[in-house]
Amino acid sequence: MDEVFRAINDPNRRLLLDALRDDDGQSLGQLCQHLPSMTRQGVMNHLGILEDAGLVTTLRKGRSKYHYLNPVPIRLVHDRWISRYAEHRIEQIAHLTTQLASEGTFMDKPAHIYRTYIKATVDDVWHAISNPDMTVQYFFGTRVESDWTPGAAMTYAYPDGTLASTGHIIAIDVPTRVEFTFHAQWDDELAAEGPCREVWSLAEVNGMVELTIELYDVAPDSKTYTDFTNGFPYIAAGLKSLIETGEALPSPAMS
């Protein structure tokens, strides 16, 4: 938490966080416009501090680098330090906004990304992602089923066989990347909003596995966006615990 408090102690960095809260996924050039009197290098330095504190995550697409506000450290500060009397107001701030998705089109950059690091091999993490006996222990009690080939169906089902989601694989590169559609079925409102698109990618970084989950094709004011961005940390933390300790975490039911 020391890094978080140090990061938000500077008004320029708070301004950058505000800018990402209002329009997530901005490039360096876009963020520089919010601090016109500061050099490009100065903005980069501030973003580096925010990234080191875990308040900002980044994603490269070609020559562009996009920056995303990460709610987890802010939420931890909230849970430890903010009075419950202020919770309603803080909760409103915690609802992050992202780039608007054009109706009927695919987004070319994520609406949200979540990233974590797991002490394991890429093959171990891929096995946990693709094995139904493991997903049932961290993916809200559901079992994944797929042939893991382009165009193949991909479902998550509860132990009684009821489908939690449907979808299909768009692209796959075992064991480092899978892109798929995900259409929630456990909630009528989510089902009515239609499918979203997710990309799960794995990379070896400093002897660990960097797991990145990207969310596409959702509007920032949708129930899908809210539920999924809140659900990714639970899923990733459960997967991490299962691989590193052999024990699953208690997970809330999909609702």
N, C-alpha and C positions, 0 to 999 in steps of 0.2 A: 504493500500500500504506500510505502514511502515514495516510490517512483510515480505512482498515480498522483499523489498530492503535489509532488514537485512539478509534474507535468502540467497540472491545471492551475498552478500558482501564477503562471504568466498570462496576461490578458490577450496577447497575440495567439497563444495556443488555444485559449478558450474560444477566441473568435473562429479559429480553424475548426474546432469541434462543432461550434454552432453552424458553421457553413455546411459541414457534412451531415449534421442533423437535418438541415433543411433540404439538402440535395446530396444524397449519398453517392459514392462512386465517382468523385471528381478527380480529374488529372491535376498534375502539378501546376500546369498553366492556368487552369481554372481557379485553383486555390490561391495562386499569386494575385489574382484580381481582387481578392478580399483584403489584401495587404499591399496596396499600391505603392506605399512609400518604402517598402522593404525589398531588398534584392532577392533574386531567385534562390541564391545560396542560403540566405537567411531563412526563407520559408522552408527550404529543404531541411535545414538544421532543426527547426521547430517540429516538423513532421517526423524527423528521426527520433526526437525525444518522445513524442506521442506514441510512436510505434514501439519503442523500447518499453514503454509503460503498458503496452497492450491495449491502449485506447484507440489505436488505428491499425487496421490491417490493410495490406496492399495486394494487388493482383496485376501482373503484367499481361498485356494483350498486344503482341507485336512490339512496336516501339513505344507504346503508351503504358503508363503505370497509373492505376486507379486506386484511390484511397477510400476506405470504408470505416465508418464509426463502429467500434466494437463495444457493445453494451455491458459485457460481462464485468470488467473492473469497476465500472460505475455502479452496477447493481450491487457488487460486493461492498462498496463504500456505503451505499444506501442501506443495505441490510445491517451493517455494523454501527453506523453513526447517525443515520437520520431518524428522528423521532417518528413514531407511528402516527402521531397527529398530523404530520406533513406528508404521509404516504400517498394520499390521493393526488396531491399536486406533483410530487416527484414522479409518480407513475405516469402522469401525462407527459413529462419530459422524456421518460424512458422509452416511449413509443417512437422509435426512430423512423424517419421517412427516407425513401429511396427514389431513384429515377422512375418516372412514370412509364409504365409499359403501354406502348401503342396497341390499341385494341385490334386483335386479329393478326398481330405480327409477333415474331420472335425478338426478344431483346438480344442485342449484340454484346452486352456486358451484364454481369450479375446484378440483380436487385439487392442481394445480400451475400456475404461470404462469411464462413466460420472456419477457423483454423486452430488446430491443436497439434501437440507433439506426443508421440508414443514411443516408449523405449521397447523396440521390437524390430523385426525385419519387415520389409515390404511384403514378403510372402505371408508372414504371420497376420498382418493387418488385412491383407486381401482375403485370406481364409476366413477371418472373422466377419468380413463384409458379405461374403458370398455363401457362407455355410448356414443353413437354417437352424441347426442345433445351437449355433452361437447367437444368431440374431434374436432368437426367442429370449435370450438372457439380457439383452440391452435395448432392443428396438421395440419398446412398449409391449413386450410379450408376444410378438408376431414372428412368424417364420417366413423367410424369403424363399421364393421359388422362381427359377429361371434356367434356361439352357445357356445363358451368358454368351450369346452370339448376337450380332446386329440383327434387329428386327424381332428378336425373341420376346415373348411375353415376360413380364416381371411383376410378381404379386407379393404382397405381404398378407398373411392370414393368421387369425387367432387359432388357438389350439382346437376349438370346436369346428374349424373349417370356414368360419365366416371371414369374408375378405375385408381387410382393413384398407387395402389400396389395390389399384390396377395400374398397368402401364406397360411400356415396352422399351427395350434397349435401342437407343439411337446409334451409339458408337461405343466401342469397347477396345481397350488395349490391356489385356491381362498381363501383369497384375498391378498396373499403375493408374488406370483411368477407366471410368465408366460414365457415360452420359445416358440419362433415361427420363422418360415421362413418369410422373407420379400423380395419380388421381385418387385423392382421399375418398374413402367410402364410409368411414366411421361416423361421419357427421353430415347431416343433410345440407347444411349451409355450405360446407366445404365442397361437397359433391357438386352442388349447383354452380360453384365458381369455376369448375372445370380443372383440367390437369395443369400442373406446373412442370418445370423441367429442372432436373438436378444434375450436377456434375460432381463426382467424387474422384479426387486424384491423390496419389501417393507419391512421395519423393523422399529419398534418403538424405538427411541433413544432420551432419555432425554425429553420426552414429545412432540417430533416432529416425523415426518416420514422421514426416510432416503430412498430416491429413488435412486436406482442404475440401470443404463442402460449399458448392456454389448453388444459389437459387436463382432461377430465371422465370420470366413470363408470368409475373404476378404484380398486381397493383399494390402500392404501399398502404392503401387504406383497406385492403382486403383482409378477411379472416384468415385466408391461407398464409399471407405474409406474417401476420401476428403469431399464429399457431406454429408455423414452421421455424421462424427465427427463435422462438422460445424453446422449441423442441430440439433443435440441433445440439445445444450444449448438453442436454440430458443424454442424448444418443451417443455423442462423442465421448462424454465422461464415462458412460457405462461401458463402451467399447474399450476404452483405455484401461479401466479398472480390470475388466475381464482378461485382457491380454497380459497386463503387467502383474496382476496379483492372483489371477485365477478365480476371483470372486466377482459376482455381478453386483451392481448397485440397485437398491430399491428404486423402481421407476414408476411415475404416475401413469395411470391409464390414459389412453387417447380419449379426448373428450372434445 
